Amino acid sequence: MLQSDPLGVNQNDLGDRMVAAIYTRAEAIARQVVRRDNPPRFDWDDWLDDILTSRWLGFPIMFLILAAIFWMTVAGANYPGELLASGLFWIEERLLELFRLARAPDWLTGFLVSGVYRGAAWVVSVMLPPMAIFFPIFTLLEDLGYLPRVAFNLDRLFKKAGAHGKQSLSMSMGFGCNAAGVVACRIIESPRERLIAILTNNLVPCNGRFPLLITLASIFIGGTTALEGGAKVSLVVTGMVLVGIMATLATSWILSRTMLKGIPSSFTLELPPYRMPQIGRILVRSLFDRTIVVLTRAVLVAAPAGGAVWLLANLSVDGRSLLSLMAGWLDPAGRTLGMDGFIMMAFILGLPANEIVIPTLIMGYLSAGTLVEPGGLEALTTILTERGWTWLTALSVMLFSVLHYPCSTTLLTVFRETKSFKWTLLAALIPLAIAVPVLILINGTAGLLGLR
């Protein structure tokens, strides 16, 4: 129960009222003593703030900007991604020739080239083009002064959830990479609220999960004909992001009233003036401080993961690969969640890097011995529909992708930030504890209504 002073002001509002009184008094003093020789006829900052932080327009504008960012990321990353993939897999062919010339054993060639190298190549070709677009745009909005307005809009929601308003900034960073979002939680001064932000950062989809969301939205929800420009796909992905944001707020509310109980800190945000962006600094910060650092971490864990996937697909028992056997064991649990054993296995093997979920799934379905590319959207549609996929399967996979446990890079970052195995384990279990009942509820409801 909140404590109140004799005037009836609760502790949540006291800090806000004190700060408001200080700023009101400061503005009054400034009006009395400050004189402008050439006052501007029109104050653009105030006019923009009236729109961007409006109670009625602030959120719609914010979501439209988010959808536009995803559209630019989706549309802009396609062609560079194809070129990069072609170049990296051309190098793979040269490596295969080199290993053959050296008369290396087939198992060594498969493990190092078809496993380790191809796993790393997949991650680079999938992650680099979107990150090279997303991070500069994110940094541009930061440099323009818009991100503090986003924090201002979301502050009251996070405060009602018992969290800190700055969590909106670390959450936004998580769209690029959850590991980077966890590091960004350092801006939150309160240890309790910083921990809430760390534990919930994974609930917004990162750059590595966008390819899966985009691909499945294109095939099962948006349709493949009208999506050449990526507009409808970006709206579907934005919807998944909104699911993640709602899950973040709900989980923050629960944590702040259970194991991380406490009163939200007062968050005083002085909105900076809008300013012209410094393009050179934006490129340097987005490329070296974010893109390269995040990509390096992902490759370091994805390369050995590719080798592990190759081993599971090529080691067999009684004529069946270990990958197929393990998928069979997981199939009952997968069916309960609206998926199957191969999908569950792909997510488990995708722990080091979410980018390899799709190629691992295709490899399992086709009984291939290495990570494969399906050959386009139409070929992938055929593979999935022949395996019994429906719109409900796609929706289940998309929701599980958004809500499931963090990748290993993010978990390692959580451990570095918290220095605690307990909180690192909870960072993995909390999202899973959300995903499982949500999928059971959706698939159970769809079954009762005959919508499968």
Secondary structure as GFF3:
##gff-version 3
##sequence-region A 1 452
A	DSSP	alpha_helix	11	33	.	.	.	ID=ss1
A	DSSP	alpha_helix	44	52	.	.	.	ID=ss2
A	DSSP	alpha_helix	58	101	.	.	.	ID=ss3
A	DSSP	alpha_helix	106	109	.	.	.	ID=ss4
A	DSSP	pi_helix	110	117	.	.	.	ID=ss5
A	DSSP	alpha_helix	118	144	.	.	.	ID=ss6
A	DSSP	alpha_helix	147	160	.	.	.	ID=ss7
A	DSSP	alpha_helix	167	174	.	.	.	ID=ss8
A	DSSP	alpha_helix	178	184	.	.	.	ID=ss9
A	DSSP	three_ten_helix	185	187	.	.	.	ID=ss10
A	DSSP	alpha_helix	191	200	.	.	.	ID=ss11
A	DSSP	three_ten_helix	201	203	.	.	.	ID=ss12
A	DSSP	alpha_helix	210	216	.	.	.	ID=ss13
A	DSSP	pi_helix	217	221	.	.	.	ID=ss14
A	DSSP	alpha_helix	231	256	.	.	.	ID=ss15
A	DSSP	alpha_helix	279	284	.	.	.	ID=ss16
A	DSSP	pi_helix	285	292	.	.	.	ID=ss17
A	DSSP	alpha_helix	293	314	.	.	.	ID=ss18
A	DSSP	beta_strand	316	317	.	.	.	ID=ss19
A	DSSP	beta_strand	320	321	.	.	.	ID=ss20
A	DSSP	alpha_helix	322	336	.	.	.	ID=ss21
A	DSSP	alpha_helix	341	349	.	.	.	ID=ss22
A	DSSP	three_ten_helix	354	356	.	.	.	ID=ss23
A	DSSP	alpha_helix	357	366	.	.	.	ID=ss24
A	DSSP	alpha_helix	377	386	.	.	.	ID=ss25
A	DSSP	alpha_helix	391	403	.	.	.	ID=ss26
A	DSSP	alpha_helix	408	418	.	.	.	ID=ss27
A	DSSP	alpha_helix	421	448	.	.	.	ID=ss28
###
